[in-house]
Amino acid sequence: MPESSQEHERPRGTLPFGPAEVTGPSMVPTLHHGDVLLVHWGARVRPGDVIVLRHPFQQDLLVVKRAVERRGAGWWVLGDNAFAGGDSTDYGVVPGELVLGRVRWRYRRLKAGQRSPFAVARWALAALRPVLGDRSASRRLRAR
């Protein structure tokens, strides 16, 4: 199942940043179900970047994947969780016009059971993180 994202369409004339929420396991360990992403809509994509795109066969469904490499006019995308599927190994190269933006930050919500001071402190240190384009991960994924 693809790692889907619930997002709000960016109205014209506003800043090119907006939220998206992760649902599904295909980007674990980088992203988890329930993470909120800050997406830079229309940003330039490079290999290794985590991106939001329209699913090639269900264009009303947005997915979050890692852009592995440029192939012609599109991108080969893979999830970080090799066991989840729902990436270019299933649907091939994604046309460039379906790539909507690049993920810049992720916010992980506090879980209901995290009430101890240690758990809250640990969450506070890791709740907001930049999502960086990991070149080494893209090379590792390409070698599969």
ChimeraX attribute file (.defattr): number of C-alpha atoms within 10 A of each C-alpha:
attribute: neighborCount
match mode: 1-to-1
recipient: residues
	/A:1	11
	/A:2	22
	/A:3	26
	/A:4	25
	/A:5	24
	/A:6	15
	/A:7	17
	/A:8	10
	/A:9	10
	/A:10	13
	/A:11	8
	/A:12	7
	/A:13	6
	/A:14	8
	/A:15	10
	/A:16	14
	/A:17	16
	/A:18	17
	/A:19	19
	/A:20	22
	/A:21	19
	/A:22	23
	/A:23	20
	/A:24	18
	/A:25	21
	/A:26	28
	/A:27	25
	/A:28	16
	/A:29	10
	/A:30	14
	/A:31	26
	/A:32	18
	/A:33	17
	/A:34	16
	/A:35	18
	/A:36	22
	/A:37	28
	/A:38	19
	/A:39	23
	/A:40	20
	/A:41	20
	/A:42	12
	/A:43	16
	/A:44	11
	/A:45	20
	/A:46	17
	/A:47	19
	/A:48	22
	/A:49	25
	/A:50	29
	/A:51	25
	/A:52	27
	/A:53	24
	/A:54	20
	/A:55	20
	/A:56	19
	/A:57	8
	/A:58	8
	/A:59	11
	/A:60	9
	/A:61	16
	/A:62	23
	/A:63	26
	/A:64	32
	/A:65	29
	/A:66	27
	/A:67	26
	/A:68	25
	/A:69	20
	/A:70	17
	/A:71	12
	/A:72	10
	/A:73	10
	/A:74	17
	/A:75	23
	/A:76	22
	/A:77	30
	/A:78	27
	/A:79	29
	/A:80	22
	/A:81	17
	/A:82	14
	/A:83	11
	/A:84	16
	/A:85	18
	/A:86	20
	/A:87	26
	/A:88	18
	/A:89	12
	/A:90	10
	/A:91	13
	/A:92	13
	/A:93	19
	/A:94	22
	/A:95	17
	/A:96	15
	/A:97	10
	/A:98	16
	/A:99	25
	/A:100	20
	/A:101	23
	/A:102	29
	/A:103	28
	/A:104	19
	/A:105	17
	/A:106	24
	/A:107	17
	/A:108	18
	/A:109	14
	/A:110	13
	/A:111	11
	/A:112	6
	/A:113	8
	/A:114	13
	/A:115	11
	/A:116	9
	/A:117	9
	/A:118	10
	/A:119	13
	/A:120	16
	/A:121	13
	/A:122	12
	/A:123	16
	/A:124	13
	/A:125	9
	/A:126	13
	/A:127	15
	/A:128	16
	/A:129	13
	/A:130	12
	/A:131	18
	/A:132	14
	/A:133	20
	/A:134	14
	/A:135	14
	/A:136	10
	/A:137	16
	/A:138	20
	/A:139	14
	/A:140	10
	/A:141	18
	/A:142	13
	/A:143	7
	/A:144	6
